[in-house]
Amino acid sequence: MKPVAWMVGVSLGSWLAAAALLDASARTAAFLGMLGPLAVAIASWLLAERTYRSNPEGLTGLMMASFAGKIVFFGAYVTVMIKGLSQPVVPFVVSLTVSFITLHLIEALALRRLFAS
């Protein structure tokens, strides 16, 4: 199965499980907490895969730039969601953290597989 399909599937399954346990406002916050990391992980993976296939030496530079971009994005994302959209903090931060770690683990495993091919 392709890494993007894994990322979407794991995110969807996690959100459905969380949605069954949460009230409406927490459910929305959990969804938004998962959405940012999912979008970033998909974009990061697609760029990394394309770069590795066309220019393997350029992957390190891309990943360093991607890391810097993620810092800026997530700082702004968390601020907008919590301050701007007034999302409940705990479900948002828990879902964002768990999603971030899980999706980056999937990406790391996919990179390992890509390097072995």
LUMLOMI-182971 format. One record per residue (C-alpha): residue number from 1; residue in three letters; y, z, x. Coordinates in Angstrom, 1 decimal, always signed. Each point is the difference from the previous one (the first is absolute). Layout:
N
- k/r/py/pz/px
- NUM/Ala/Y/Z/X .
...
This chain:
117
- k/r/py/pz/px
- 1/Met/+0.0/+0.0/+0.0 .
- 2/Lys/+3.5/-0.8/+1.3 .
- 3/Pro/+2.2/+2.9/+1.1 .
- 4/Val/+2.7/-0.8/-2.7 .
- 5/Ala/-2.6/+0.2/-2.7 .
- 6/Trp/-1.2/+3.3/+1.4 .
- 7/Met/+3.6/+1.3/+0.1 .
- 8/Val/+0.7/-1.1/-3.6 .
- 9/Gly/-3.4/+1.3/-1.3 .
- 10/Val/+0.3/+3.4/+1.7 .
- 11/Ser/+3.6/+0.4/-1.3 .
- 12/Leu/-0.9/-1.1/-3.5 .
- 13/Gly/-3.0/+2.3/-0.1 .
- 14/Ser/+1.9/+2.9/+1.4 .
- 15/Trp/+2.8/-0.5/-2.5 .
- 16/Leu/-2.4/-0.2/-3.0 .
- 17/Ala/-1.6/+3.2/+1.1 .
- 18/Ala/+3.3/+1.7/+0.4 .
- 19/Ala/+1.3/-1.4/-3.3 .
- 20/Ala/-2.8/+1.6/-1.8 .
- 21/Leu/+1.0/+3.4/+1.3 .
- 22/Leu/+3.8/-0.2/-0.2 .
- 23/Asp/+2.7/+0.1/-2.6 .
- 24/Ala/+2.3/-3.0/-0.6 .
- 25/Ser/+2.7/+0.9/+2.5 .
- 26/Ala/-2.4/+1.0/+2.7 .
- 27/Arg/-2.0/-3.1/-0.6 .
- 28/Thr/+3.0/-2.2/+0.5 .
- 29/Ala/+1.0/+1.9/+3.2 .
- 30/Ala/-3.6/-0.3/+1.3 .
- 31/Phe/+0.1/-3.8/-0.7 .
- 32/Leu/+3.3/-0.4/+1.8 .
- 33/Gly/-1.3/+2.1/+2.8 .
- 34/Met/-2.9/-2.4/+0.5 .
- 35/Leu/+2.0/-3.1/-0.6 .
- 36/Gly/+2.2/+0.2/+3.2 .
- 37/Pro/-2.9/+0.6/+2.4 .
- 38/Leu/-2.0/-2.8/-1.6 .
- 39/Ala/+2.7/-2.5/+0.3 .
- 40/Val/+0.7/+0.9/+3.6 .
- 41/Ala/-3.7/+0.1/+0.9 .
- 42/Ile/-0.6/-3.5/-1.5 .
- 43/Ala/+3.0/-1.5/+1.7 .
- 44/Ser/-0.9/+1.6/+3.3 .
- 45/Trp/-3.6/-1.1/-0.1 .
- 46/Leu/+0.9/-3.6/-1.0 .
- 47/Leu/+2.6/-0.2/+2.9 .
- 48/Ala/-2.4/+1.6/+2.5 .
- 49/Glu/-2.9/-2.3/-0.9 .
- 50/Arg/+2.2/-3.1/+0.1 .
- 51/Thr/+1.5/+1.0/+3.3 .
- 52/Tyr/-3.3/+0.8/+1.6 .
- 53/Arg/-1.6/-3.3/-1.0 .
- 54/Ser/+3.0/-2.0/+1.3 .
- 55/Asn/+1.2/+2.1/+2.9 .
- 56/Pro/-2.1/+3.1/+0.9 .
- 57/Glu/+2.4/+1.0/+2.7 .
- 58/Gly/+2.8/+0.3/-2.5 .
- 59/Leu/-1.9/+2.6/-2.2 .
- 60/Thr/+1.2/+3.1/+2.0 .
- 61/Gly/+3.6/-1.0/-0.3 .
- 62/Leu/-0.4/-0.7/-3.7 .
- 63/Met/-1.7/+3.3/-0.6 .
- 64/Met/+2.8/+1.9/+1.8 .
- 65/Ala/+2.7/-1.8/-2.0 .
- 66/Ser/-2.1/+0.6/-3.2 .
- 67/Phe/-0.1/+3.8/+0.9 .
- 68/Ala/+3.8/+0.1/+0.3 .
- 69/Gly/+0.4/-1.9/-3.3 .
- 70/Lys/-2.4/+2.4/-1.7 .
- 71/Ile/+2.1/+3.0/+1.1 .
- 72/Val/+3.1/-1.5/-1.5 .
- 73/Phe/-1.8/-1.2/-3.2 .
- 74/Phe/-1.7/+3.2/-0.8 .
- 75/Gly/+3.1/+2.1/+0.7 .
- 76/Ala/+1.9/-2.2/-2.5 .
- 77/Tyr/-2.9/-0.2/-2.4 .
- 78/Val/-0.5/+3.8/-0.2 .
- 79/Thr/+3.7/+0.5/-0.4 .
- 80/Val/+0.3/-2.5/-2.8 .
- 81/Met/-3.0/+1.2/-1.9 .
- 82/Ile/+0.8/+3.7/+0.2 .
- 83/Lys/+3.8/+0.1/-0.1 .
- 84/Gly/+0.8/-3.3/-1.7 .
- 85/Leu/-2.9/-0.2/-2.6 .
- 86/Ser/-0.5/+3.8/-0.2 .
- 87/Gln/-3.8/-0.2/+0.4 .
- 88/Pro/-1.9/+3.3/+0.0 .
- 89/Val/-0.3/+0.8/+3.7 .
- 90/Val/-3.6/+1.4/+0.3 .
- 91/Pro/-1.9/-2.8/-1.7 .
- 92/Phe/+2.1/-2.6/+1.7 .
- 93/Val/-0.3/+1.5/+3.5 .
- 94/Val/-3.7/+0.7/-0.4 .
- 95/Ser/-0.9/-3.5/-1.2 .
- 96/Leu/+2.3/-1.6/+2.7 .
- 97/Thr/-1.6/+2.1/+2.8 .
- 98/Val/-3.6/-0.6/-1.1 .
- 99/Ser/+0.6/-3.7/-0.6 .
- 100/Phe/+1.8/-0.4/+3.3 .
- 101/Ile/-2.8/+1.6/+2.0 .
- 102/Thr/-2.8/-1.7/-2.0 .
- 103/Leu/+1.6/-3.5/+0.2 .
- 104/His/+0.7/+0.3/+3.7 .
- 105/Leu/-3.6/+1.0/+0.6 .
- 106/Ile/-1.1/-3.1/-1.8 .
- 107/Glu/+2.4/-2.1/+2.0 .
- 108/Ala/-1.2/+1.6/+3.3 .
- 109/Leu/-3.7/-0.7/-0.9 .
- 110/Ala/+1.0/-3.6/-0.9 .
- 111/Leu/+1.8/-0.4/+3.3 .
- 112/Arg/-3.1/+1.3/+1.9 .
- 113/Arg/-2.1/-2.6/-1.9 .
- 114/Leu/+2.5/-2.7/+0.7 .
- 115/Phe/+0.0/+0.8/+3.8 .
- 116/Ala/-3.8/-0.2/+0.0 .
- 117/Ser/-0.1/-3.4/-1.5 .
